[in-house]
Amino acid sequence: MANVCVVGAQWGDEGKGKIVDWLSNRADVVVRFQGGHNAGHTLVVGENVYKLALLPSGVVQGKLSVIGNGVVVDPWHLVGEIDKLRGQGVDITPDLLVLADNACLILPLHRDLDQAREREAAGGKIGTTGRGIGPAYEDKVGRRAIRVADLADRAAMEAKLPRLLAHHNALRRGLELPEVDAAALMAELEAIAPQILPYAQPAWRVLDAVNKAGKRILFEGAQGTLLDVDHGTYPFVTSSNTASGQAAAGSGLGPSAVGFVLGIVKAYTTRVGEGPFPTELDDEIGRHLSTVGKEVGVNTGRQRRCGWFDAVLVRQTVTLNGVHGIALTKLDVLDGLKTLKVCTGYKVGDRVLDHLPSGVADQAACTPLYEELEGWSETTAGARSFRDLPANAIKYVRRIEELIGAPVALLSTSPQRDDTILMRDPFV
């Protein structure tokens, strides 16, 4: 398999940024295929820390990086992120970055709508980042979006804006927001266009050419499978498909090009925002995981909820993604815990389930059934060989493999790029 698709196999924040950065050494091209700037990736390279949200992680390595058509793009954020990286010594040029010309844009009116809806939701909040991702996807499927290519065509924007604003101004009136000034929005788009258009190309053609040339492509997912709009804990999900199947549609390459599917999995479980979380811990161990794991959102600064490893959920996401192997991250956060627990099933009323049900009430009622494993007092932080791990840490890893039905291909033992144990090269 020449190409690799990296997807989160939990609720996001699994450490995809580091793994993608590490795999970039073996790749020629890195492509983002869904989401927006609502998911942050932190890359730690020596003394340098890079925080990315929209740019593919390969830019730090100087690899050709592609923002695919499946991504919704805030052009102002993109320019800001490019400028920030330049300030850290990473020069982003059109030779390095390709932006799909058929990607849809996130506009200020999308952010307004996102935030207003959350304010009005009261007890029914979804827990969005408020960055306009969901409303932008709504306009995409509603066939009223402004796309990257439209920035080069004033007539196209003038033709599209009335339909877009007829929809949004009606919503804004209901939410007591001022109506959008079409002329002002046009001026904003015309001002940002020269900073965006140099990167715009038919991304599918670029990717087709490099794929046919035998180059290695790394597909970089955002969020996690449990936030997938179809397969996640709906409605507490994101607004795109986060599973590996989206890599084809969101990049413009066919499914046969996706290759090895690598699921990123934390050695415990976290999630941000609202929604069910069967193994959540509101105790000293939960606080230990949060503190030692530094569980704070990269983009939002929101504290992550923490809990024991949930093998039921990961076994389900392994199946949904067709995972060939996993990258297990943050094993070192478990150092020093005397006893570890792994969820192996749920009890809902009188029923015992081996999967997460789709119904909201059943999801909320899931009580975890645990298997206990002995912890370890030694440190795993910085280990670069499997044989360097404590015996009980090895037992923990092997038991996880058995329970989820997938082997560990990579094992991460710290945020540092090189603190990674390679057990199977996904590119081979």
PAFIGU-881514 format. One line per 2 residues: number of its first residue (from 1); for each residue x, y, z of C-alpha. Coordinates in steps of 0.5 Angstrom, whole numbers, padded with zeros to 4 digits. Layout:
BEGIN
NUM = X:Y:Z; ...
END
This chain:
BEGIN
1 = 0000:0000:0000; 0003:0006:-0002
3 = -0001:0011:0001; -0004:0012:0008
5 = -0010:0015:0011; -0010:0018:0018
7 = -0016:0018:0022; -0018:0019:0029
9 = -0022:0013:0032; -0025:0017:0038
11 = -0028:0024:0039; -0022:0027:0037
13 = -0015:0030:0040; -0012:0023:0040
15 = -0005:0026:0037; -0006:0026:0030
17 = -0002:0032:0029; 0004:0029:0032
19 = 0003:0022:0028; 0002:0026:0021
21 = 0008:0030:0022; 0012:0024:0024
23 = 0009:0020:0018; 0011:0026:0013
25 = 0018:0024:0013; 0016:0018:0009
27 = 0011:0022:0005; 0011:0026:-0001
29 = 0005:0030:0000; 0000:0031:0005
31 = -0008:0032:0004; -0013:0035:0009
33 = -0020:0032:0006; -0025:0035:0011
35 = -0027:0039:0017; -0025:0046:0018
37 = -0021:0050:0023; -0025:0047:0029
39 = -0019:0042:0030; -0012:0044:0032
41 = -0006:0040:0031; 0000:0041:0036
43 = 0007:0039:0033; 0013:0039:0037
45 = 0019:0039:0034; 0025:0040:0038
47 = 0024:0047:0042; 0019:0049:0037
49 = 0012:0048:0038; 0007:0049:0032
51 = 0000:0050:0033; -0004:0048:0026
53 = -0012:0048:0025; -0013:0049:0017
55 = -0006:0048:0014; -0004:0040:0013
57 = 0001:0038:0018; 0006:0037:0012
59 = 0008:0044:0011; 0012:0044:0017
61 = 0016:0039:0014; 0017:0042:0007
63 = 0012:0037:0004; 0007:0039:-0002
65 = 0001:0040:0002; -0006:0040:0000
67 = -0013:0043:0003; -0018:0039:-0001
69 = -0025:0040:-0003; -0028:0037:0003
71 = -0025:0042:0007; -0029:0049:0009
73 = -0024:0054:0009; -0024:0061:0013
75 = -0020:0065:0008; -0018:0070:0013
77 = -0016:0065:0018; -0012:0061:0013
79 = -0008:0068:0011; -0007:0069:0019
81 = -0005:0062:0020; 0000:0062:0014
83 = 0003:0069:0017; 0004:0066:0024
85 = 0008:0060:0021; 0012:0065:0017
87 = 0014:0068:0023; 0016:0061:0026
89 = 0021:0061:0020; 0016:0056:0016
91 = 0015:0060:0009; 0009:0058:0006
93 = 0009:0059:-0002; 0004:0056:-0008
95 = 0009:0051:-0009; 0008:0048:-0002
97 = 0001:0049:-0001; -0005:0048:-0006
99 = -0012:0050:-0004; -0018:0046:-0008
101 = -0021:0051:-0012; -0028:0048:-0011
103 = -0027:0048:-0004; -0033:0052:0000
105 = -0031:0058:0004; -0033:0060:0011
107 = -0036:0067:0011; -0037:0072:0017
109 = -0044:0071:0017; -0043:0063:0018
111 = -0039:0065:0025; -0045:0069:0027
113 = -0050:0064:0026; -0046:0059:0029
115 = -0045:0063:0035; -0052:0066:0036
117 = -0055:0059:0035; -0051:0056:0041
119 = -0053:0062:0045; -0061:0061:0044
121 = -0060:0053:0045; -0060:0054:0052
123 = -0060:0047:0055; -0060:0044:0048
125 = -0053:0046:0046; -0048:0042:0041
127 = -0042:0045:0044; -0039:0047:0037
129 = -0033:0052:0037; -0037:0057:0034
131 = -0033:0058:0028; -0038:0057:0023
133 = -0036:0050:0020; -0043:0047:0021
135 = -0047:0053:0017; -0042:0053:0012
137 = -0043:0046:0011; -0051:0047:0011
139 = -0050:0052:0005; -0045:0047:0001
141 = -0051:0042:0001; -0056:0048:0000
143 = -0052:0050:-0006; -0051:0057:-0004
145 = -0044:0057:-0002; -0039:0062:-0005
147 = -0033:0057:-0007; -0025:0059:-0008
149 = -0026:0059:-0015; -0031:0065:-0014
151 = -0026:0070:-0011; -0023:0070:-0018
153 = -0030:0072:-0021; -0034:0078:-0019
155 = -0040:0077:-0023; -0040:0070:-0020
157 = -0040:0073:-0013; -0045:0078:-0015
159 = -0050:0072:-0018; -0049:0068:-0012
161 = -0050:0073:-0006; -0057:0074:-0007
163 = -0059:0067:-0006; -0054:0066:0000
165 = -0057:0073:0003; -0064:0071:0002
167 = -0063:0065:0007; -0058:0068:0012
169 = -0062:0075:0013; -0068:0071:0014
171 = -0065:0067:0020; -0061:0073:0022
173 = -0068:0077:0023; -0071:0071:0027
175 = -0064:0071:0032; -0065:0079:0032
177 = -0058:0080:0028; -0057:0085:0024
179 = -0058:0084:0016; -0052:0083:0012
181 = -0050:0088:0008; -0048:0085:0001
183 = -0044:0091:-0001; -0039:0090:0005
185 = -0039:0083:0004; -0037:0083:-0003
187 = -0031:0088:-0001; -0029:0084:0004
189 = -0028:0078:-0001; -0025:0082:-0006
191 = -0020:0084:-0001; -0018:0077:0001
193 = -0018:0074:-0006; -0011:0076:-0008
195 = -0008:0073:-0002; -0012:0066:-0003
197 = -0012:0066:-0010; -0005:0064:-0012
199 = -0006:0058:-0008; -0012:0056:-0012
201 = -0012:0050:-0017; -0016:0044:-0019
203 = -0013:0040:-0013; -0016:0033:-0016
205 = -0011:0034:-0022; -0005:0035:-0017
207 = -0006:0029:-0013; -0008:0025:-0019
209 = -0001:0027:-0022; 0003:0025:-0016
211 = -0001:0019:-0015; 0000:0016:-0022
213 = 0008:0018:-0021; 0008:0013:-0015
215 = 0009:0019:-0010; 0007:0017:-0003
217 = 0000:0021:-0001; -0002:0022:0007
219 = -0009:0023:0008; -0010:0027:0014
221 = -0017:0027:0018; -0019:0032:0023
223 = -0023:0031:0029; -0025:0023:0030
225 = -0030:0018:0028; -0034:0019:0034
227 = -0036:0026:0031; -0038:0023:0024
229 = -0044:0026:0022; -0047:0019:0020
231 = -0043:0015:0025; -0042:0019:0031
233 = -0046:0021:0038; -0051:0025:0034
235 = -0053:0030:0035; -0047:0032:0039
237 = -0042:0031:0033; -0039:0035:0027
239 = -0042:0037:0021; -0038:0033:0016
241 = -0036:0026:0015; -0029:0024:0019
243 = -0029:0017:0017; -0024:0014:0012
245 = -0029:0014:0007; -0029:0021:0006
247 = -0021:0021:0004; -0023:0020:-0003
249 = -0029:0024:-0004; -0026:0030:0000
251 = -0019:0030:-0004; -0022:0028:-0011
253 = -0018:0021:-0011; -0022:0015:-0012
255 = -0023:0010:-0006; -0017:0005:-0009
257 = -0012:0011:-0007; -0013:0011:0000
259 = -0009:0005:0002; -0007:0004:0009
261 = -0012:0006:0014; -0009:0008:0021
263 = -0013:0010:0027; -0010:0014:0032
265 = -0012:0012:0039; -0011:0015:0046
267 = -0009:0010:0051; -0015:0013:0055
269 = -0021:0017:0053; -0023:0024:0052
271 = -0028:0029:0049; -0029:0036:0048
273 = -0036:0039:0049; -0043:0036:0050
275 = -0045:0029:0049; -0045:0022:0052
277 = -0039:0019:0055; -0040:0012:0058
279 = -0033:0012:0061; -0032:0019:0064
281 = -0029:0020:0070; -0030:0026:0075
283 = -0025:0024:0080; -0018:0024:0082
285 = -0016:0019:0077; -0020:0023:0072
287 = -0016:0030:0074; -0010:0026:0074
289 = -0011:0024:0066; -0013:0031:0065
291 = -0007:0034:0069; -0001:0030:0066
293 = -0004:0029:0059; -0005:0037:0059
295 = -0012:0036:0056; -0014:0043:0054
297 = -0016:0044:0047; -0011:0047:0042
299 = -0016:0052:0039; -0021:0053:0044
301 = -0018:0053:0051; -0023:0048:0053
303 = -0022:0043:0058; -0023:0036:0056
305 = -0027:0031:0059; -0023:0025:0061
307 = -0024:0017:0062; -0022:0010:0062
309 = -0020:0007:0055; -0027:0005:0052
311 = -0025:-0002:0047; -0033:-0002:0045
313 = -0032:0005:0042; -0026:0003:0039
315 = -0028:-0003:0036; -0033:0000:0033
317 = -0029:0005:0030; -0024:0000:0027
319 = -0030:-0003:0023; -0033:0003:0021
321 = -0026:0006:0018; -0023:-0001:0016
323 = -0017:0000:0020; -0011:-0004:0018
325 = -0007:-0002:0025; -0007:0004:0030
327 = -0003:0009:0033; -0003:0009:0040
329 = -0002:0015:0044; 0000:0018:0051
331 = 0001:0011:0054; 0006:0015:0059
333 = 0000:0019:0062; -0002:0012:0065
335 = 0005:0012:0068; 0004:0011:0076
337 = -0003:0009:0076; -0004:0002:0080
339 = -0010:0000:0077; -0012:0001:0070
341 = -0019:0000:0067; -0022:-0002:0060
343 = -0029:-0002:0058; -0031:-0008:0055
345 = -0039:-0008:0054; -0045:-0003:0056
347 = -0051:-0005:0060; -0057:-0001:0058
349 = -0063:-0003:0063; -0063:-0011:0063
351 = -0059:-0011:0056; -0051:-0012:0055
353 = -0049:-0009:0049; -0042:-0010:0045
355 = -0043:-0003:0041; -0046:0004:0042
357 = -0053:0004:0040; -0056:0010:0036
359 = -0061:0012:0040; -0060:0018:0044
361 = -0063:0016:0051; -0060:0009:0050
363 = -0053:0012:0049; -0054:0017:0055
365 = -0056:0010:0059; -0050:0006:0058
367 = -0046:0004:0064; -0039:0001:0062
369 = -0037:-0006:0064; -0030:-0006:0066
371 = -0024:-0011:0066; -0018:-0009:0071
373 = -0011:-0009:0069; -0005:-0008:0073
375 = -0001:-0002:0072; 0006:0000:0072
377 = 0010:0005:0077; 0016:0005:0072
379 = 0016:0011:0066; 0014:0010:0059
381 = 0016:0017:0057; 0021:0018:0052
383 = 0021:0010:0050; 0023:0009:0043
385 = 0023:0001:0043; 0018:-0004:0045
387 = 0022:-0008:0049; 0024:-0002:0053
389 = 0017:-0001:0056; 0015:-0004:0063
391 = 0012:-0011:0063; 0005:-0009:0065
393 = 0005:-0003:0060; 0006:-0009:0054
395 = 0001:-0013:0057; -0004:-0007:0057
397 = -0002:-0005:0050; -0003:-0013:0048
399 = -0010:-0013:0051; -0012:-0007:0047
401 = -0010:-0010:0041; -0014:-0016:0043
403 = -0021:-0012:0045; -0021:-0008:0039
405 = -0019:-0013:0033; -0013:-0009:0031
407 = -0006:-0009:0032; -0001:-0003:0034
409 = 0003:0000:0028; 0006:0006:0032
411 = 0006:0007:0039; 0007:0014:0042
413 = 0011:0016:0049; 0011:0023:0049
415 = 0009:0029:0045; 0016:0029:0042
417 = 0017:0027:0034; 0022:0022:0035
419 = 0019:0019:0042; 0015:0014:0037
421 = 0016:0006:0037; 0015:0004:0030
423 = 0012:-0003:0030; 0009:-0004:0023
425 = 0011:0002:0018; 0004:0004:0014
427 = 0007:0006:0008; 0010:-0001:0007
END
